[in-house]
Amino acid sequence: MNFLQALSKYQHSMNRLSRHTVLLSRQKSTHAASLAEDHNRRIDLKHVPSLPFLGSTLSSYSGVTFDLDNMFDIWPELRKKFGDFYTVGLPNRGAGLHGTMYVLQDPKEMMKVLRSEGKYPTSSVQDLWSFQQMQDDYGFGRPGEILGYGKDWKLIRSFLQSDFLAPQSANRYLPGILKATLHISKGMAGNSDNLDEFLQWASFDMFCSILIGAFPRITDPDTVVDPEDDEFCKKVAEVLKVGSHITLSPYETMLNRIGIKSKTYKMLYQNWTQ
């Protein structure tokens, strides 16, 4: 290859590099503009109609079907009608006479909230009053502060994070979880019509593999389950189900705030302490 050929090849390579550089520059500029536009975009705040004391629970006024016995199904309907950022009135849970709560469901916007909360962030666990009440009634002490807020919460949360959530910790207990899933998979097909309850059993098997290094195989149809393990698992599932239900119930929440322990709460506490 003579000098002119080498020079021509060099110029051709530089031209290709220049075109690629321009293309990358345009892509980066487009991406940067997209990020800037996304960062500066604004989500309009909408409001679910509400009334004093009743909030938005009066369906004929709010236009939203509220089933106080099943508060989980309401959120998809609210998002469909009011978008990713709205207020809704939930008595005894939100603020003021209307029980106003702000709901944000856009993950990108939620990240802005999380980054601005500091070292003592708020969390939905602070609203789990039924579980907090049970821990107080039982005299659970400091471990119960995981459902709280502030410095004491941070201490317990940091301890649990280093012991359970750190990668080196996960490497120790993941093999046990994987073994549990082998048994869980055997029972999946036979519980397709009862998936919610089955997943509670599956969680129990996996959690036991972490906590005690063994699993009762409640989900394995080929295993004869110890009656005590079966009863314990069902009690735990019932406590979580009822505890979540009364936590979301405005009626139960109101009774708790005025110091009345309802029949449902007493049954919940009895199941939890047995």
C-alpha positions as CSV (number, residue, x, y, z in Angstrom):
1,M,0.0,0.0,0.0
2,N,1.5,3.4,-1.1
3,F,1.2,6.6,0.7
4,L,-1.7,7.9,-1.3
5,Q,-3.7,4.7,-0.8
6,A,-3.0,4.9,3.0
7,L,-4.0,8.5,3.1
8,S,-7.2,7.8,1.2
9,K,-8.1,4.9,3.6
10,Y,-7.4,7.1,6.6
11,Q,-9.6,9.9,5.3
12,H,-12.4,7.3,4.6
13,S,-12.1,6.0,8.2
14,M,-12.2,9.5,9.6
15,N,-15.3,10.3,7.5
16,R,-17.1,7.2,8.9
17,L,-16.0,8.1,12.4
18,S,-17.3,11.6,11.9
19,R,-20.7,10.4,10.7
20,H,-20.9,8.0,13.7
21,T,-19.9,10.8,16.0
22,V,-22.6,13.1,14.6
23,L,-25.2,10.3,14.9
24,L,-24.2,9.6,18.5
25,S,-24.2,13.3,19.3
26,R,-27.7,13.6,17.8
27,Q,-28.9,10.5,19.7
28,K,-27.5,11.9,23.0
29,S,-29.0,15.3,22.3
30,T,-32.4,13.7,21.6
31,H,-32.1,11.5,24.8
32,A,-31.0,14.6,26.8
33,A,-33.9,16.6,25.5
34,S,-36.3,13.7,26.2
35,L,-34.9,13.5,29.8
36,A,-35.2,17.3,30.2
37,E,-38.8,17.3,28.9
38,D,-39.6,14.3,31.2
39,H,-38.1,16.1,34.1
40,N,-39.9,19.3,33.5
41,R,-43.3,17.7,32.6
42,R,-46.1,18.5,34.9
43,I,-48.9,16.1,36.0
44,D,-52.1,18.0,36.7
45,L,-53.6,17.3,40.1
46,K,-57.2,16.0,39.9
47,H,-59.7,15.6,42.8
48,V,-62.2,12.9,43.5
49,P,-65.3,14.6,44.8
50,S,-65.6,14.4,48.6
51,L,-67.8,15.5,51.4
52,P,-66.9,16.4,55.1
53,F,-66.8,13.3,57.3
54,L,-67.8,11.0,54.4
55,G,-64.9,11.8,52.1
56,S,-65.3,10.1,48.7
57,T,-67.0,7.0,50.1
58,L,-70.5,8.1,49.0
59,S,-70.6,6.6,45.6
60,S,-73.6,8.7,44.4
61,Y,-71.6,11.8,45.0
62,S,-68.0,10.8,44.1
63,G,-69.0,8.7,41.1
64,V,-66.7,6.0,42.3
65,T,-67.8,2.6,43.6
66,F,-66.5,2.2,47.1
67,D,-66.7,-1.2,48.8
68,L,-65.4,-0.8,52.3
69,D,-65.0,-4.5,52.6
70,N,-62.7,-4.7,49.6
71,M,-60.6,-1.5,49.3
72,F,-58.1,-3.1,46.9
73,D,-60.3,-3.1,43.8
74,I,-60.9,0.7,44.0
75,W,-57.5,1.8,43.0
76,P,-57.6,0.7,39.3
77,E,-60.9,2.5,38.9
78,L,-59.6,5.7,40.5
79,R,-56.5,5.7,38.2
80,K,-58.6,5.1,35.1
81,K,-60.8,8.0,36.0
82,F,-58.4,10.5,37.6
83,G,-55.0,9.6,36.3
84,D,-51.7,9.3,38.1
85,F,-52.0,12.2,40.6
86,Y,-55.2,12.9,42.5
87,T,-56.7,13.5,45.9
88,V,-59.3,11.2,47.4
89,G,-61.3,11.5,50.6
90,L,-60.8,8.5,53.0
91,P,-62.3,9.3,56.5
92,N,-60.0,8.5,59.5
93,R,-57.1,7.9,57.2
94,G,-56.5,11.1,55.3
95,A,-56.2,14.7,56.6
96,G,-58.9,17.1,57.7
97,L,-62.7,16.8,57.6
98,H,-62.6,15.2,54.2
99,G,-59.9,12.7,55.0
100,T,-57.9,14.0,52.1
101,M,-55.1,11.7,50.8
102,Y,-52.8,12.5,47.9
103,V,-52.2,9.6,45.6
104,L,-49.3,9.5,43.1
105,Q,-49.0,6.5,40.8
106,D,-46.5,7.7,38.3
107,P,-43.2,5.8,39.0
108,K,-40.9,8.6,37.6
109,E,-42.6,11.2,39.7
110,M,-42.5,9.0,42.7
111,M,-38.8,8.8,42.4
112,K,-38.6,12.5,42.9
113,V,-40.6,12.2,46.1
114,L,-38.4,9.3,47.4
115,R,-35.2,11.2,46.7
116,S,-36.4,14.3,48.6
117,E,-37.5,12.5,51.8
118,G,-34.2,12.4,53.6
119,K,-33.0,9.8,56.0
120,Y,-36.3,9.3,57.8
121,P,-38.8,8.7,54.9
122,T,-42.5,8.1,55.5
123,S,-44.1,4.8,54.5
124,S,-47.4,3.1,54.3
125,V,-46.3,0.8,57.2
126,Q,-47.0,3.8,59.5
127,D,-50.7,3.3,58.7
128,L,-50.8,-0.3,59.8
129,W,-52.4,0.6,63.1
130,S,-53.9,-2.9,63.7
131,F,-50.5,-4.5,63.7
132,Q,-49.0,-1.6,65.8
133,Q,-51.9,-2.0,68.3
134,M,-51.3,-5.8,68.6
135,Q,-47.6,-5.2,69.2
136,D,-48.3,-2.6,71.9
137,D,-50.9,-4.8,73.6
138,Y,-48.5,-7.7,73.6
139,G,-45.6,-5.6,74.8
140,F,-43.5,-6.3,71.8
141,G,-40.9,-3.6,72.6
142,R,-38.3,-2.2,70.3
143,P,-38.7,-4.6,67.3
144,G,-42.2,-3.2,66.9
145,E,-40.6,0.2,65.9
146,I,-40.1,-1.2,62.4
147,L,-43.7,0.0,61.9
148,G,-42.9,3.5,63.2
149,Y,-40.9,6.5,62.0
150,G,-37.8,8.5,62.9
151,K,-34.5,7.6,64.6
152,D,-35.7,4.4,66.3
153,W,-37.2,3.1,63.1
154,K,-34.0,3.9,61.3
155,L,-32.0,1.8,63.8
156,I,-34.2,-1.3,63.4
157,R,-34.5,-0.8,59.6
158,S,-30.7,-0.6,59.2
159,F,-30.2,-3.8,61.2
160,L,-32.8,-5.7,59.1
161,Q,-31.4,-4.3,55.9
162,S,-27.8,-5.4,56.7
163,D,-29.0,-8.8,57.9
164,F,-31.5,-9.7,55.2
165,L,-31.2,-7.4,52.2
166,A,-27.4,-7.1,51.8
167,P,-26.1,-9.1,48.8
168,Q,-23.8,-11.1,50.9
169,S,-26.7,-12.1,53.2
170,A,-28.9,-12.9,50.2
171,N,-26.3,-15.2,48.9
172,R,-26.6,-17.3,52.0
173,Y,-30.3,-17.8,52.1
174,L,-31.2,-17.8,48.4
175,P,-30.3,-21.5,47.9
176,G,-32.9,-22.3,50.6
177,I,-35.6,-20.3,48.8
178,L,-34.7,-22.0,45.5
179,K,-35.1,-25.4,47.1
180,A,-38.5,-24.3,48.5
181,T,-39.6,-23.2,45.0
182,L,-39.1,-26.8,43.7
183,H,-41.8,-28.0,46.1
184,I,-44.0,-24.9,45.5
185,S,-44.0,-25.5,41.7
186,K,-45.5,-29.0,42.2
187,G,-48.6,-27.5,43.8
188,M,-49.1,-24.6,41.4
189,A,-51.2,-26.4,38.8
190,G,-53.6,-27.8,41.4
191,N,-54.3,-24.4,42.9
192,S,-55.0,-22.2,39.9
193,D,-58.4,-21.4,41.2
194,N,-57.1,-20.6,44.6
195,L,-54.0,-18.7,43.7
196,D,-54.2,-15.9,46.4
197,E,-54.2,-18.4,49.2
198,F,-51.7,-20.7,47.6
199,L,-49.2,-17.8,47.3
200,Q,-49.6,-17.1,51.0
201,W,-48.6,-20.7,51.6
202,A,-45.7,-20.4,49.2
203,S,-44.5,-17.3,51.0
204,F,-44.6,-19.2,54.3
205,D,-42.5,-22.0,52.9
206,M,-39.9,-19.6,51.5
207,F,-39.8,-17.4,54.7
208,C,-39.3,-20.5,56.8
209,S,-36.3,-21.5,54.7
210,I,-34.7,-18.1,55.7
211,L,-35.9,-18.0,59.4
212,I,-35.3,-21.5,60.5
213,G,-33.4,-23.1,57.6
214,A,-36.2,-25.5,56.8
215,F,-39.5,-25.5,55.1
216,P,-42.7,-27.3,56.0
217,R,-43.6,-28.0,52.3
218,I,-47.2,-26.9,52.8
219,T,-47.5,-26.3,49.0
220,D,-46.1,-29.8,48.0
221,P,-49.0,-32.2,47.2
222,D,-46.6,-35.1,47.6
223,T,-45.7,-34.3,51.2
224,V,-47.7,-35.2,54.3
225,V,-47.7,-31.9,56.2
226,D,-47.3,-31.7,60.0
227,P,-50.8,-30.6,61.4
228,E,-49.1,-28.0,63.6
229,D,-47.3,-26.5,60.6
230,D,-50.5,-26.4,58.6
231,E,-52.4,-24.7,61.5
232,F,-49.6,-22.2,62.1
233,C,-49.5,-21.2,58.4
234,K,-53.3,-20.8,58.2
235,K,-53.2,-18.6,61.4
236,V,-50.5,-16.4,60.0
237,A,-52.4,-16.0,56.7
238,E,-55.6,-15.2,58.5
239,V,-53.9,-12.6,60.7
240,L,-52.4,-10.8,57.7
241,K,-55.7,-10.9,55.8
242,V,-57.9,-9.6,58.7
243,G,-55.2,-7.2,59.9
244,S,-55.0,-5.6,56.4
245,H,-58.8,-5.5,56.1
246,I,-59.5,-3.6,59.4
247,T,-56.6,-1.3,58.8
248,L,-58.3,-0.2,55.5
249,S,-61.7,0.0,57.1
250,P,-62.8,3.6,58.0
251,Y,-65.2,2.2,60.6
252,E,-62.5,0.1,62.4
253,T,-60.0,2.9,62.2
254,M,-62.5,5.3,63.8
255,L,-63.1,2.9,66.7
256,N,-59.4,2.5,67.3
257,R,-58.8,6.2,67.4
258,I,-61.4,6.7,70.1
259,G,-59.9,3.8,72.1
260,I,-62.5,1.1,71.3
261,K,-61.3,-2.4,70.5
262,S,-63.8,-4.0,68.2
263,K,-64.9,-7.6,68.1
264,T,-62.9,-8.1,64.9
265,Y,-59.8,-6.7,66.4
266,K,-60.1,-8.9,69.5
267,M,-60.5,-11.9,67.2
268,L,-57.4,-10.8,65.3
269,Y,-55.4,-10.4,68.5
270,Q,-56.4,-13.8,69.7
271,N,-55.3,-15.5,66.5
272,W,-52.0,-13.6,66.5
273,T,-51.2,-14.6,70.1
274,Q,-52.2,-18.2,69.9
